[in-house]
Amino acid sequence: MAIRTQHQITDNTWFITFTCYNWTPLFEITKSYDLIYNWLKLIDDKYNIKTLAFVMMPNHAHLMLQLPNDQTNLNTVISNAKRFMAYSLVQRLTEQCNDVTLYMLSSACSEKEKAKGQKHKVFEPSFDAKPIYSREFLYQKLDYIHYNPVRGKWNLCNEYTDYQHSSAPFYELEKPHPYLGITDYREFWS
């Protein structure tokens, strides 16, 4: 049984990671990066949560978000995102007739989850959230986010600034992102 962490909102800038179930590349399989873009736009409009940096990988996403000074509940924001993205991911898998992946996601649900109405386990139960507490930590996480597509097993592009689902070109090449308005972290961390 997964232990869920309640994140205290005492800091405003957060490094967040959420992952597809069993590291399955669901965003790539279903070409669903748009779901994350749409969610990031929604939380900006609805909660004034700004996206400072991001990378969307085939099976996970890393985000740096700036929360407003109110009592926005980070746990609720992320869990709602995962729930609504899960519905869309399952719908796209169904449209693709991807029965193998649908069966794997369905088989992963426990009896307790099924009793609550859950039909597929699309994301890992929890998410990682670390408050950004210093400029050095912020730069470490920015590098981690931006270099993720070219490190380790990934090799998703030759240059980290070439990866389309990243904020790296915004910061390194001063190019606006085609799908998302990015708020420059220097507005908050001068």
Phi, psi and omega in degrees: 000131181283141176264127181266133180264132173269120183269123180281134182266077175251345177244158184257337181253129186229141169261121188233140174227132168229151193228141173293153182306132175056027179059027178290133184283062185295325180295323179284315181304318185261001184051054189247027177300332180300332179297321179289317178302314180298320179294318180296322175295318181298313183290335173291311181295316187276321187241359183061033176271120186264140175269116179267326180199156179196160164213133177251114181263169181303331184230006178199169177225140171247133183225148167241113185244144175251115180269148177291174183281005180272196185264040177301128182270107182301319180300317180293317181299313182287318181294322175297318179300311182297321181296311183289324176294324180300315178303314182292321179297317178296318179300317180291322175297321178296315179298328178279354186057040180272072185294329181296311180292318178300318179297317180299317180291325178289317180296337182284344181285135177284167177298322179296317178295318178297321178297331178276358178101001179284131183253336182218144174259100187267325181238157170299148189299328184245186175216161181259133178220123179237128176289141176275114188251351179206161178297323179296316179294321177301313180295323177300314182289324175299314178298317180301312179301308189288329181269355182306318182293344183244007181254156174059227185282350194289293183048051181280347178197170180281313180247138183300335179281353178273346184286123188288337183259051184212155175272001182304314180298330178299314183277319186275327184244001181057038178258128174295147179281138184290338186244353188208136172280120180260135175266124182298125182301335182293345174295331183252335184235074182273000000 
